[in-house]
């Protein structure tokens, strides 16, 4: 995918100030997952809902798996006023942030015991704007660099967005949210949601201060696509929906394109099943909310963020395919540590050990995963194609993982067996990865002979 770099060259790539903006936008992407995931899960559990109900309500994240359906709008539609002031990418990012802030106030007015449907619908709305935000953020990260820079910069961009995402989901945003509702501070969860609105006011200012990518001429939709498209719904749909997907299959070839999409669906299924039930597991095994906030969110997220930079160095030097394969095996092995934790009980020392191992390989696989998707994304149809591939990955992480609570209930709460099963789920993905690596060899030769990424 790119020539191996020396260690010194890899580190020099980190000096680019644009990585700070990517870090910020990664935070913006990760934080909505806390709002409809961790906070909502603990709120529902405290209210007395079952594991199965919590698992199914967690499927509100399914909207992340279908955001490719409106990705062309985010790619091309210019928002009134906001586009003129902030450009295509930042205008959509700001719109989504403002909508989420308002929805936080809305969900804080509900009570799942009295109206579960209301709380669920607001959670769906938050997830929808979070999924839309992801489209703009991913497109921003890819188009902020020129084509010539992508081979060197993209793994580090993946590392920065991973670090930022975990800052939002884990050691800053997630830890803050859970600490506010924990035993020490003890705020009610609706009050926690209201407090988090203040964080968005600060985020608005940072987004406004960030630079807008400069679109290169070669990245514009070809004129041949634009001809005879005015005042025609069919032509508009063809131009913005069908052609981006057709271009992906034409460029990759049907076998490689289909193999990539299936791989994205199944690779992180085991990790997703574990993640969906992790908070329920921690509570049932005996950890307090404050302990979950510190160890799982703050400590675990910080470990992932720190290791993301190391993962970028490794991936720029040794390649994404090998990195993904090693990380997949290691993640499966790390899941077994949670099976052992289920037997040992609420031992914080062992929890820290498990989190260090697990989050190290999560960081490693995430950086490689983001680089892998970015490698197959056209710069002309950036938001649409990237959203398609991430959506398919999210389908496994959100929709298919919704049955995790049912699986635990079927096992009658045997968490050790559950975690062993999540370890075995990585095997189909590893087999597909080997096949994709074989098909990528001729594709890589074609791509290296062209100026396009």
Backbone torsions as a table, in degrees:
resi	resn	phi	psi	omega
1	UNK	NA	-32.3	173.1
2	UNK	-159.8	159.5	179.7
3	UNK	-71.7	142.1	178.6
4	UNK	-60.2	140.8	-179.8
5	UNK	-107.3	153.3	173.4
6	UNK	-69.7	162.1	-179.8
7	UNK	-61.9	-40.7	-179.3
8	UNK	-64.6	-42.6	179.0
9	UNK	-64.3	-37.2	179.1
10	UNK	-63.1	-43.0	-178.8
11	UNK	-70.6	-35.0	180.0
12	UNK	-62.4	-28.1	-179.3
13	UNK	-65.5	-18.1	-177.0
14	UNK	-77.5	-9.2	-175.7
15	UNK	-72.9	-14.4	-176.2
16	UNK	-64.3	124.6	-177.8
17	UNK	-68.1	-18.9	179.4
18	UNK	-63.9	-21.8	178.2
19	UNK	-64.4	-27.5	178.3
20	UNK	-65.4	-39.9	177.5
21	UNK	-66.7	-40.5	178.1
22	UNK	-62.5	-37.6	176.8
23	UNK	-61.1	-45.6	178.9
24	UNK	-61.7	-46.8	-177.2
25	UNK	-69.7	-28.4	172.7
26	UNK	-62.2	-40.8	175.4
27	UNK	-59.5	-44.9	179.8
28	UNK	-60.1	-34.8	180.0
29	UNK	-74.1	-37.8	-174.7
30	UNK	-76.8	-31.8	-172.3
31	UNK	-64.4	-40.0	178.7
32	UNK	-58.3	-27.6	177.9
33	UNK	-63.9	-31.0	177.2
34	UNK	-66.9	-40.2	-174.2
35	UNK	-66.6	-38.3	-179.2
36	UNK	-104.1	0.0	-179.7
37	UNK	-113.8	-88.7	-172.5
38	UNK	-58.6	-52.2	-177.1
39	UNK	-63.8	-46.5	-179.1
40	UNK	-65.2	-38.5	179.4
41	UNK	-60.9	-48.5	-179.5
42	UNK	-67.9	-35.7	176.8
43	UNK	-61.0	-47.1	180.0
44	UNK	-66.9	-37.8	-179.7
45	UNK	-66.7	-41.8	177.5
46	UNK	-64.5	-29.6	-179.3
47	UNK	-76.8	-16.7	175.1
48	UNK	107.0	14.0	-179.6
49	UNK	-78.2	154.4	-176.7
50	UNK	-77.0	166.7	177.0
51	UNK	-60.0	-43.7	-178.4
52	UNK	-61.7	-43.6	179.3
53	UNK	-63.3	-44.3	179.1
54	UNK	-62.1	-41.3	179.0
55	UNK	-62.3	-44.3	-178.2
56	UNK	-70.4	-38.2	177.9
57	UNK	-66.8	-29.5	174.9
58	UNK	-62.0	-16.3	178.6
59	UNK	-70.9	0.8	173.2
60	UNK	-58.8	-23.3	177.9
61	UNK	-68.5	-3.0	177.5
62	UNK	-57.6	-27.0	180.0
63	UNK	-61.4	-25.1	175.3
64	UNK	-67.7	-22.2	-179.4
65	UNK	-87.5	-8.4	-179.4
66	UNK	-124.0	12.7	-177.0
67	UNK	-69.5	-11.5	174.0
68	UNK	-61.7	-22.3	-177.3
69	UNK	-67.1	-30.0	177.7
70	UNK	-115.0	8.9	177.2
71	UNK	-58.3	-39.3	178.1
72	UNK	-58.5	-32.4	177.3
73	UNK	-65.1	-43.9	179.7
74	UNK	-66.9	-32.5	179.1
75	UNK	-68.7	-38.0	-166.6
76	UNK	-121.9	-31.1	-175.2
77	UNK	-72.0	130.4	-179.6
78	UNK	-95.1	120.9	-179.3
79	UNK	-74.3	133.8	178.9
80	UNK	-56.9	139.1	176.7
81	UNK	67.6	-57.0	-176.4
82	UNK	-60.0	-38.8	-179.5
83	UNK	-64.2	-41.3	-179.4
84	UNK	-64.9	-34.4	-177.1
85	UNK	-85.0	-35.8	-170.1
86	UNK	-125.7	-2.8	179.9
87	UNK	85.6	174.5	-172.5
88	UNK	-64.0	-51.6	-173.6
89	UNK	-72.9	-50.2	-175.8
90	UNK	-67.8	-30.3	179.4
91	UNK	-63.5	-41.7	177.5
92	UNK	-69.5	-37.8	178.3
93	UNK	-62.2	-44.2	179.6
94	UNK	-66.1	-41.6	178.9
95	UNK	-58.6	-46.4	-179.1
96	UNK	-65.1	-39.6	179.4
97	UNK	-63.6	-42.6	179.4
98	UNK	-64.6	-41.1	179.8
99	UNK	-64.6	-42.9	180.0
100	UNK	-63.4	-41.4	178.9
101	UNK	-58.9	-43.5	178.6
102	UNK	-66.7	-37.1	-179.7
103	UNK	-70.4	-27.3	175.2
104	UNK	-62.8	-40.8	176.5
105	UNK	-64.6	-38.2	-178.5
106	UNK	-66.4	-44.7	-177.2
107	UNK	-69.9	-26.7	179.9
108	UNK	-69.3	-15.3	179.1
109	UNK	-87.1	-6.1	-176.9
110	UNK	-97.5	168.1	176.8
111	UNK	-141.3	112.6	-176.4
112	UNK	-60.1	-24.9	178.5
113	UNK	-68.8	-31.5	-177.5
114	UNK	-97.3	-35.0	-177.7
115	UNK	-149.2	80.4	-179.6
116	UNK	-64.9	-33.7	-179.1
117	UNK	-62.3	-43.4	179.8
118	UNK	-60.1	-49.1	-179.3
119	UNK	-62.2	-40.2	-179.5
120	UNK	-65.6	-42.6	-179.5
121	UNK	-65.3	-39.3	176.8
122	UNK	-65.9	-38.6	177.1
123	UNK	-62.6	-38.8	176.3
124	UNK	-62.5	-42.0	179.7
125	UNK	-63.9	-42.3	177.6
126	UNK	-61.8	-44.7	179.6
127	UNK	-63.9	-35.3	179.8
128	UNK	-64.8	-45.5	177.7
129	UNK	-70.8	-30.9	174.5
130	UNK	-65.3	-40.1	178.2
131	UNK	-67.6	-36.9	176.8
132	UNK	-67.5	-40.1	176.0
133	UNK	-58.3	-41.5	179.8
134	UNK	-58.7	-38.7	179.9
135	UNK	-59.5	-49.3	-178.2
136	UNK	-67.0	-40.4	-179.0
137	UNK	-66.2	-43.9	179.8
138	UNK	-64.9	-41.5	177.7
139	UNK	-64.8	-39.7	177.9
140	UNK	-59.4	-47.5	-175.7
141	UNK	-61.6	-37.3	-177.5
142	UNK	-77.7	-40.5	-174.9
143	UNK	-86.0	-6.7	178.5
144	UNK	-71.6	-19.2	179.0
145	UNK	-108.3	148.0	175.5
146	UNK	-73.0	167.1	-179.9
147	UNK	-60.5	-38.8	-177.0
148	UNK	-67.1	-26.1	-177.2
149	UNK	-85.0	-17.2	-166.6
150	UNK	-61.3	-40.5	-175.9
151	UNK	-58.6	-40.6	-178.0
152	UNK	-87.1	-41.2	-171.5
153	UNK	-80.5	-31.0	-170.1
154	UNK	-62.5	-42.8	177.3
155	UNK	-60.0	-35.6	178.4
156	UNK	-74.7	-32.9	173.8
157	UNK	-63.4	-39.7	176.7
158	UNK	-63.5	-39.8	179.3
159	UNK	-65.3	-42.3	-178.8
160	UNK	-68.2	-39.7	178.9
161	UNK	-69.6	-32.4	175.4
162	UNK	-66.4	-44.8	178.1
163	UNK	-61.5	-45.7	179.1
164	UNK	-64.1	-40.9	-179.6
165	UNK	-61.5	-43.7	-179.7
166	UNK	-72.7	-25.6	173.1
167	UNK	-66.4	-40.2	178.5
168	UNK	-72.9	-44.6	-177.0
169	UNK	-83.0	-29.3	-170.8
170	UNK	-115.2	-94.0	-161.7
171	UNK	-76.8	-7.3	172.5
172	UNK	-117.4	-69.3	-177.4
173	UNK	-63.3	-52.6	-178.1
174	UNK	-65.0	-44.3	179.9
175	UNK	-63.6	-40.6	178.9
176	UNK	-62.6	-47.3	-177.9
177	UNK	-61.0	-45.9	-178.4
178	UNK	-71.8	-33.6	178.0
179	UNK	-65.5	-38.4	178.6
180	UNK	-61.6	-34.9	-179.8
181	UNK	-96.9	3.8	-177.6
182	UNK	-77.7	-175.1	-174.8
183	UNK	-67.8	-33.0	-176.0
184	UNK	-71.2	-53.6	-179.9
185	UNK	-82.8	-46.9	169.2
186	UNK	74.3	29.8	177.3
187	UNK	-75.0	148.9	171.7
188	UNK	-66.2	150.7	-176.2
189	UNK	-61.7	-37.2	174.2
190	UNK	-59.1	-37.3	178.2
191	UNK	-68.2	-35.3	176.6
192	UNK	-58.8	-44.9	179.0
193	UNK	-59.4	-41.2	-179.3
194	UNK	-66.9	-38.0	179.3
195	UNK	-64.5	-35.0	-176.9
196	UNK	-69.6	-19.0	175.6
197	UNK	-60.2	-35.2	179.9
198	UNK	-61.6	-33.8	178.1
199	UNK	-63.3	-34.8	-179.5
200	UNK	-68.5	-30.1	177.0
201	UNK	-61.7	-38.6	177.3
202	UNK	-69.6	-39.9	179.9
203	UNK	-63.3	-38.4	179.1
204	UNK	-53.9	-46.8	-177.1
205	UNK	-63.1	-40.2	-179.6
206	UNK	-67.9	-39.5	178.9
207	UNK	-65.3	-41.2	179.0
208	UNK	-61.2	-34.6	-177.7
209	UNK	-81.4	-8.2	-176.5
210	UNK	-80.6	153.9	-180.0
211	UNK	-78.7	155.4	175.9
212	UNK	-99.0	136.3	178.3
213	UNK	-59.3	148.2	176.1
214	UNK	-97.7	116.1	-178.0
215	UNK	-76.0	126.5	178.3
216	UNK	-79.5	152.7	-179.8
217	UNK	-57.2	-39.3	-178.3
218	UNK	-67.6	-16.7	-178.4
219	UNK	-89.3	-6.2	179.6
220	UNK	-75.9	156.3	177.0
221	UNK	-65.2	130.9	-178.4
222	UNK	-55.6	147.6	-178.7
223	UNK	-59.8	-32.6	-179.6
224	UNK	-61.7	-27.1	177.9
225	UNK	-77.6	-29.8	-175.0
226	UNK	-81.2	-19.7	-174.6
227	UNK	-62.3	140.5	174.6
228	UNK	55.6	31.7	-177.1
229	UNK	-105.2	-5.1	-177.2
230	UNK	-71.9	141.9	175.4
231	UNK	57.4	31.5	179.0
232	UNK	-134.8	113.4	-179.8
233	UNK	-63.7	-40.7	-179.6
234	UNK	-61.3	-44.3	180.0
235	UNK	-65.9	-36.8	179.9
236	UNK	-65.0	-44.8	179.4
237	UNK	-63.2	-42.3	178.8
238	UNK	-62.4	-43.6	-176.3
239	UNK	-65.7	-45.2	-171.1
240	UNK	-101.5	-18.7	-178.2
241	UNK	-110.2	-51.8	-172.6
242	UNK	-79.1	-44.7	-176.0
243	UNK	-62.1	-42.2	177.5
244	UNK	-57.5	-39.7	179.9
245	UNK	-73.9	-37.4	177.7
246	UNK	-64.4	-40.6	179.5
247	UNK	-60.9	-38.7	179.5
248	UNK	-62.5	-47.3	-180.0
249	UNK	-69.5	-37.4	178.2
250	UNK	-64.9	-41.7	-176.3
251	UNK	-71.4	-40.2	-176.0
252	UNK	-89.2	-25.3	-169.6
253	UNK	88.7	148.1	-171.7
254	UNK	-62.0	-45.7	-175.9
255	UNK	-62.8	-46.3	-179.4
256	UNK	-67.7	-44.0	-178.5
257	UNK	-60.3	-46.9	-179.1
258	UNK	-65.9	-40.5	179.7
259	UNK	-63.6	-40.1	178.5
260	UNK	-62.2	-44.6	-177.4
261	UNK	-66.4	-40.3	178.8
262	UNK	-67.8	-39.7	177.9
263	UNK	-59.7	-44.4	179.7
264	UNK	-61.2	-31.9	-178.8
265	UNK	-68.9	-41.2	-168.4
266	UNK	-103.9	-16.0	-169.2
267	UNK	-60.8	-43.1	-174.8
268	UNK	-106.9	23.2	-178.2
269	UNK	-63.7	-44.6	179.8
270	UNK	-61.5	-43.3	177.4
271	UNK	-61.9	-38.6	-179.5
272	UNK	-67.9	-40.6	178.5
273	UNK	-62.1	-42.2	178.3
274	UNK	-64.0	-47.2	-176.9
275	UNK	-63.3	-36.3	-177.8
276	UNK	-63.0	-37.4	-175.1
277	UNK	-101.8	1.4	-172.3
278	UNK	-60.4	-45.2	-178.2
279	UNK	-66.2	-39.3	176.9
280	UNK	-62.6	-41.8	178.7
281	UNK	-61.7	-47.2	-178.2
282	UNK	-59.1	-41.9	-179.5
283	UNK	-67.1	-45.5	-176.7
284	UNK	-67.9	-31.6	-178.5
285	UNK	-79.0	-16.1	172.7
286	UNK	123.6	5.7	178.5
287	UNK	-82.0	147.0	177.3
288	UNK	-84.0	166.5	178.0
289	UNK	-63.6	-38.8	177.2
290	UNK	-62.6	-40.0	177.9
291	UNK	-66.2	-40.1	177.3
292	UNK	-62.6	-42.8	179.4
293	UNK	-59.0	-45.9	-176.0
294	UNK	-76.3	-53.5	-172.0
295	UNK	-75.7	-50.4	-174.7
296	UNK	-79.2	-43.5	-176.8
297	UNK	-84.0	-58.5	-175.5
298	UNK	-71.7	-59.5	-176.2
299	UNK	-65.4	-49.5	-179.0
300	UNK	-62.7	-43.4	178.8
301	UNK	-65.0	-38.8	179.1
302	UNK	-65.5	-40.5	177.4
303	UNK	-60.4	-45.5	179.7
304	UNK	-62.0	-43.3	-178.6
305	UNK	-63.9	-43.1	-179.4
306	UNK	-66.7	-44.1	-178.0
307	UNK	-71.6	-18.1	179.2
308	UNK	-61.6	-37.5	179.2
309	UNK	-65.9	-44.6	177.3
310	UNK	-61.1	-38.8	179.4
311	UNK	-63.0	-36.8	178.2
312	UNK	-64.0	-42.0	178.7
313	UNK	-60.5	-44.7	-179.0
314	UNK	-64.3	-43.9	-176.9
315	UNK	-68.9	-34.0	178.2
316	UNK	-70.2	-24.7	-176.7
317	UNK	-93.6	-35.2	-169.5
318	UNK	-117.7	-6.7	175.9
319	UNK	99.8	149.7	-173.6
320	UNK	-76.3	-38.2	-176.2
321	UNK	-62.5	-48.9	178.3
322	UNK	-62.1	-40.7	179.6
323	UNK	-62.3	-42.4	179.3
324	UNK	-64.4	-41.1	-178.1
325	UNK	-65.3	-48.4	179.5
326	UNK	-61.5	-43.4	-179.1
327	UNK	-64.7	-37.7	179.1
328	UNK	-62.8	-45.0	177.7
329	UNK	-63.3	-43.8	-177.6
330	UNK	-66.7	-39.5	178.4
331	UNK	-62.6	-40.4	178.5
332	UNK	-62.7	-41.1	179.0
333	UNK	-66.7	-37.5	-179.4
334	UNK	-64.5	-32.2	178.0
335	UNK	-60.7	-28.3	179.5
336	UNK	-67.5	-25.1	176.7
337	UNK	-64.4	-34.7	177.8
338	UNK	-70.6	-31.8	174.9
339	UNK	-62.9	-39.8	178.1
340	UNK	-69.3	-36.9	177.2
341	UNK	-62.3	-35.6	178.6
342	UNK	-62.7	-31.1	179.3
343	UNK	-80.9	-41.2	-176.7
344	UNK	-70.4	-41.0	-176.6
345	UNK	102.7	-168.0	-172.5
346	UNK	-74.4	67.2	177.8
347	UNK	-95.9	110.8	-174.4
348	UNK	-67.6	-32.0	178.8
349	UNK	-65.2	-43.9	179.1
350	UNK	-70.2	-34.1	176.8
351	UNK	-60.9	-43.9	178.1
352	UNK	-61.4	-42.4	178.7
353	UNK	-61.6	-46.5	179.5
354	UNK	-62.3	-40.8	-179.4
355	UNK	-67.2	-38.3	178.1
356	UNK	-61.5	-49.4	-179.5
357	UNK	-64.3	-49.0	-176.2
358	UNK	-63.3	-49.2	-175.1
359	UNK	-71.8	-26.4	174.0
360	UNK	-60.5	-47.9	-177.2
361	UNK	-78.7	-25.9	171.8
362	UNK	-63.2	-44.1	177.5
363	UNK	-61.6	-45.3	-178.1
364	UNK	-60.3	-46.4	-177.5
365	UNK	-71.9	-35.4	-178.1
366	UNK	-66.0	-44.9	178.5
367	UNK	-61.3	-45.4	178.4
368	UNK	-64.4	-37.3	-178.4
369	UNK	-65.8	-46.3	179.2
370	UNK	-64.6	-42.5	177.7
371	UNK	-62.8	-39.3	179.3
372	UNK	-60.3	-48.5	179.6
373	UNK	-65.7	-43.7	-178.9
374	UNK	-60.1	-35.2	-179.0
375	UNK	-61.8	-33.6	-177.1
376	UNK	-94.5	4.5	-175.8
377	UNK	-94.5	130.1	174.8
378	UNK	-73.3	139.3	177.0
379	UNK	-74.5	-21.9	178.7
380	UNK	-71.8	-38.2	-178.9
381	UNK	-119.6	48.3	-169.1
382	UNK	-56.3	-61.2	-174.9
383	UNK	-60.0	-41.7	-176.2
384	UNK	-66.8	-50.0	-176.9
385	UNK	-70.7	-40.9	179.0
386	UNK	-64.4	-40.8	179.0
387	UNK	-63.1	-37.9	178.4
388	UNK	-59.9	-48.0	-176.2
389	UNK	-70.7	-40.8	177.6
390	UNK	-67.5	-35.7	178.9
391	UNK	-61.3	-41.4	179.3
392	UNK	-65.8	-40.1	175.1
393	UNK	-62.7	-41.9	180.0
394	UNK	-68.0	-25.3	177.5
395	UNK	-60.7	-41.4	176.4
396	UNK	-71.2	-37.9	-174.7
397	UNK	-75.0	-29.5	-175.5
398	UNK	-108.4	-60.0	-173.2
399	UNK	-71.6	-53.6	-178.1
400	UNK	-65.9	-31.3	-180.0
401	UNK	-77.9	-5.3	-179.7
402	UNK	-63.2	-23.5	179.4
403	UNK	-83.8	6.9	-178.1
404	UNK	-61.9	-39.9	178.9
405	UNK	-65.3	-38.6	177.7
406	UNK	-63.6	-39.7	179.5
407	UNK	-63.1	-42.7	178.7
408	UNK	-65.0	-41.5	177.5
409	UNK	-63.3	-40.2	178.2
410	UNK	-61.9	-35.9	178.1
411	UNK	-81.9	4.7	179.6
412	UNK	56.9	42.3	175.4
413	UNK	75.4	18.2	178.4
414	UNK	-82.5	88.6	-174.8
415	UNK	-65.8	-34.0	-178.7
416	UNK	-60.6	-46.4	178.8
417	UNK	-65.2	-39.2	179.2
418	UNK	-57.7	-46.9	-178.3
419	UNK	-69.4	-31.8	175.4
420	UNK	-64.4	-41.3	178.4
421	UNK	-63.7	-38.6	178.1
422	UNK	-64.9	-29.5	177.2
423	UNK	-66.6	-39.8	-177.6
424	UNK	-72.0	-19.6	-176.9
425	UNK	-68.8	-12.7	-178.6
426	UNK	-79.8	-17.0	-173.5
427	UNK	-59.4	-48.3	178.0
428	UNK	-58.4	-38.7	179.8
429	UNK	-64.6	-39.5	179.2
430	UNK	-66.3	-38.8	177.4
431	UNK	-63.4	-42.9	178.7
432	UNK	-65.4	-36.9	-179.7
433	UNK	-61.9	-40.7	177.0
434	UNK	-61.7	-39.5	179.0
435	UNK	-67.7	-43.3	178.4
436	UNK	-62.3	-41.6	178.6
437	UNK	-59.4	-37.2	177.7
438	UNK	-67.9	-42.4	-179.3
439	UNK	-71.6	-23.0	-176.5
440	UNK	-74.0	-19.1	-176.2
441	UNK	-59.9	-51.9	176.7
442	UNK	-67.4	-33.4	178.2
443	UNK	-63.3	-43.1	-179.8
444	UNK	-62.3	-36.7	178.9
445	UNK	-65.8	-39.8	178.5
446	UNK	-66.0	-43.3	-177.7
447	UNK	-66.4	-39.0	-178.8
448	UNK	-68.2	-19.6	178.6
449	UNK	-88.0	-3.7	-178.3
450	UNK	-115.4	152.6	177.7
451	UNK	-72.6	-22.4	-178.7
452	UNK	-75.1	151.2	178.6
453	UNK	-76.1	NA	NA
